């Protein structure tokens, strides 16, 4: 194929040959540029670009300089360091007593009939009980002497739907951690054996949002009256799109808002432009 193109150019004359050479030179220039760009991309690592260390290739990881310990001390706690231990729970859910069955000295039999010496040595183990508790509320019907049949209503505090506030709180927490609806449904099924549809989950999230409206307004009012306040923002990728997470803070309170763009005018905070942002001190 290439020979045919050259023969055709030679038969057409010197101008055709020059045009062929010019076209080939231009093509070679484009290919060389593409090769250089590919080399640059392949050679990127956390040392020469914004790539995180987790994206480094095995070759790039092998080229990382060894960490130097300037102090010369070993890893871990140093001599004289006061260690910290997990605090014991004051009121455990269950207490199980374990008695020795034989003496470590003579081998004699021991048991619960023996008198204990001193206080027991406590060893606490925490565990998550992954279980869904189902409560069936049976609304009874009763017929009055007048002939009217009356159905009992649900007590105050019993949800009208099929899921309680704990499930709604768990769904809202997972959603706040940027876990999708379908993945949340799968987690509920795998961990708790709970069957819930994505539509039901979405309804729970909407109800939770309405429930949080009152404390949201309360926090906003408290921020408005706080003597010392601050604000900050950072990028917030969500659903494959770049958004912005803004926070307004004061003592013992914080208010977050996700917006598509930076700046107060893109937020949904009531009165934020007049009362919050102009008076906040950057963090």
C-alpha atoms as one frame of an Amber mdcrd trajectory, in Angstrom:
protein
   0.000   0.000   0.000   2.762   2.449   0.920   4.697   1.532  -2.265   1.661
   2.240  -4.419   1.289   5.721  -2.885   4.954   6.483  -3.585   4.712   5.223
  -7.182   1.645   7.351  -7.812   3.433  10.425  -6.462   6.485   9.782  -8.662
   4.317   9.373 -11.740   2.474  12.635 -10.936   5.667  14.682 -10.791   7.852
  16.592  -8.354   4.988  18.643  -6.831   3.113  15.495  -5.863   6.266  14.089
  -4.233   6.768  17.279  -2.242   3.116  17.185  -1.069   3.493  13.560  -0.031
   6.626  14.305   1.996   4.952  17.311   3.649   1.909  15.237   4.621   4.084
  12.465   6.044   6.202  14.934   8.010   3.079  16.481   9.530   1.753  13.035
  10.450   5.068  12.078  12.060   4.978  15.267  14.122   1.502  14.440  15.428
   2.502  10.881  16.315   5.650  12.040  18.111   3.570  14.458  20.191   1.144
  11.673  21.090   4.021   9.396  22.096   5.507  12.085  24.351   2.124  12.645
  25.998   1.678   8.913  26.591   5.150   8.719  28.110   4.283  11.606  30.414
   1.048   9.958  31.515   2.716   6.603  32.107   5.492   8.261  34.091   3.139
  10.138  36.417   3.272   9.280  40.110   2.573  10.879  43.460   6.070  12.376
  43.363   5.677  14.398  40.141   1.904  14.986  39.871  -1.285  15.342  41.887
  -1.956  11.595  41.783  -2.510  10.057  45.242   0.084   7.489  46.397  -2.521
   4.742  46.025  -2.494   5.276  42.233   1.254   4.708  41.911   2.429   1.798
  39.768   4.630  -0.908  41.356   7.640   0.644  39.564   6.879   4.090  41.014
   6.438   2.637  44.496   9.808   0.905  44.238  11.444   4.261  43.446  10.097
   5.975  46.524  12.871   7.087  48.869  13.102   5.146  52.091  11.791   7.002
  55.115  14.552   8.242  57.332  14.044   8.381  61.077  15.995  11.397  62.246
  15.618  10.498  65.936  16.880   6.935  65.559  14.145   5.697  67.904  12.226
   2.496  67.340   8.576   2.495  66.401   5.961   2.322  69.123   5.792   3.673
  72.626   9.046   4.929  74.108  10.373   4.047  77.589   8.531   6.041  80.226
   5.530   6.695  77.998   2.234   6.369  79.856   0.062   4.049  77.804  -3.604
   4.670  77.102  -6.213   1.967  77.323  -9.846   1.748  76.322 -12.135   2.770
  79.173 -14.230   0.015  80.708 -18.022   0.201  80.349 -19.609   0.931  83.731
 -22.843  -0.993  83.068 -22.232  -3.927  80.664 -25.262  -5.638  79.140 -24.195
  -9.063  80.375 -21.825 -10.310  83.079 -20.443 -13.864  82.846 -18.358 -15.297
  85.692 -15.536 -17.740  84.983 -14.125 -19.853  87.826 -10.864 -21.800  87.779
 -11.353 -25.572  87.630  -7.954 -26.631  88.958  -5.169 -25.191  91.123  -2.143
 -24.016  89.166   0.080 -25.255  92.004  -1.011 -28.693  93.174  -3.663 -29.418
  90.554  -6.463 -29.723  93.092 -10.016 -29.218  91.937 -11.579 -25.771  92.308
 -15.027 -24.385  91.530 -17.724 -21.889  92.411 -18.009 -23.270  95.945 -14.637
 -21.753  96.795 -14.372 -18.264  98.295 -12.974 -15.748  95.775  -9.815 -13.852
  96.675  -9.946 -10.120  96.004 -11.771  -8.495  93.105 -12.228 -10.360  89.825
 -10.164  -9.424  86.788 -12.611  -7.964  84.277 -12.287  -8.551  80.546 -14.900
  -6.765  78.397 -15.722  -7.682  74.791 -17.915  -5.390  72.652 -19.962  -6.799
  69.794 -22.549  -5.511  67.322 -25.826  -7.411  67.375 -26.942  -7.360  63.732
 -30.591  -8.117  64.255 -33.822  -6.449  63.217 -36.524  -6.382  65.870 -40.058
  -6.582  64.452 -42.943  -5.373  66.630 -46.467  -6.282  65.543 -49.070  -3.757
  66.645 -52.482  -5.425  66.639 -55.274  -2.866  66.373 -58.347  -4.437  67.889
 -61.965  -3.807  66.825 -64.714  -3.560  69.427 -68.466  -3.252  68.863 -70.314
  -0.867  71.128 -73.788  -1.464  72.530 -74.986   1.114  70.006 -73.888  -1.171
  67.221 -70.916   0.940  66.030 -67.637  -0.982  65.455 -64.515   0.989  66.468
 -60.909   0.226  65.428 -58.126   1.160  67.858 -55.630   3.713  66.612 -51.854
   3.548  66.812 -50.325   4.966  70.000 -48.270   8.143  69.886 -44.729   7.383
  68.796 -45.552   4.372  66.636 -44.640   5.115  62.967 -47.397   4.926  60.413
 -45.065   3.133  58.009 -43.312  -0.225  58.185 -39.928   1.043  59.435 -38.888
   2.637  62.711 -36.719   5.676  63.446 -33.572   3.565  63.895 -33.746   2.336
  60.302 -34.451   5.872  59.088 -31.435   7.186  61.036 -29.193   4.433  59.651
 -30.327   5.179  56.092 -29.704   8.908  56.549 -26.252   8.237  58.021 -25.228
   6.000  55.115 -26.564   8.539  52.618 -24.583  11.311  54.325 -21.504   9.104
  53.852 -22.206   9.264  50.082 -23.415   5.667  49.815 -25.995   5.207  47.068
 -29.570   4.111  47.629 -29.143   0.676  46.034 -25.946   0.040  47.996 -27.696
   1.067  51.224 -30.498  -1.399  50.472 -27.892  -4.130  49.933 -26.126  -3.273
  53.212 -29.419  -3.502  55.117 -30.062  -6.912  53.562 -26.533  -8.308  54.093
 -25.983  -7.040  57.656 -29.458  -7.120  59.162 -31.550  -9.337  56.891 -33.860
  -6.360  56.338 -35.847  -6.208  53.105 -36.517  -2.643  51.996 -37.002  -1.206
  48.527 -35.190   1.844  47.200 -38.539   3.666  46.981 -39.246   2.982  50.680
 -35.727   4.111  51.571 -36.235   7.326  49.635 -39.500   7.965  51.516 -37.701
   7.450  54.831 -34.997   9.917  53.801 -37.576  12.518  52.848 -39.386  12.063
  56.168 -36.071  12.372  58.015 -35.318  15.582  56.141 -38.648  17.050  57.270
 -37.989  15.910  60.845 -34.633  17.697  60.853 -36.145  20.962  59.631 -36.887
  22.183  63.180 -33.362  21.600  64.598 -31.953  23.026  61.339 -33.836  26.273
  61.923 -32.815  26.267  65.591 -29.117  25.899  64.742 -29.393  28.628  62.114
 -30.922  31.007  64.663 -28.221  30.139  67.210 -25.506  30.823  64.622 -27.110
  34.166  63.898 -26.856  35.150  67.582 -23.401  33.658  68.262 -20.696  36.142
  69.233 -17.889  34.238  67.471 -18.557  32.468  64.173 -16.561  31.014  61.316
 -17.066  29.613  57.832 -15.184  27.493  55.337 -15.796  25.507  52.162 -14.212
  22.681  50.226 -14.841  20.752  47.027 -17.382  17.928  47.316 -17.567  15.451
  44.406 -20.967  13.780  44.343 -22.643  11.606  41.708 -19.740  12.254  39.347
 -20.179  16.029  39.557 -18.109  18.673  41.316 -19.999  20.463  44.082 -19.088
  22.488  47.177 -19.494  21.669  50.858 -19.805  24.778  53.033 -19.844  24.862
  56.816 -20.860  27.579  59.269 -19.628  27.007  62.821 -19.898  28.470  66.283
 -19.402  27.066  69.768 -21.061  23.629  70.084 -22.815  23.846  66.708 -22.153
  23.478  62.992 -24.320  23.847  59.902 -23.402  22.174  56.599 -24.701  22.877
  53.121 -23.926  21.230  49.756 -24.234  23.549  46.749 -23.458  23.270  43.054
 -21.270  26.377  43.096 -19.182  28.385  45.525 -20.446  31.425  47.345 -23.368
  32.300  49.566 -25.742  33.158  46.719 -25.783  29.485  45.678 -26.733  28.204
  49.154 -30.218  27.508  50.467 -29.580  28.920  53.917 -32.229  31.461  54.904
 -30.725  34.893  55.599 -27.206  33.563  55.068 -26.135  36.524  52.970 -27.173
  39.136  55.510 -26.508  37.438  58.819 -23.909  34.697  58.418 -21.302  34.992
  55.717 -20.337  38.690  55.923 -19.553  38.297  59.640 -17.718  34.974  59.528
 -14.002  34.834  60.050 -12.134  32.471  57.688 -10.744  29.354  59.328
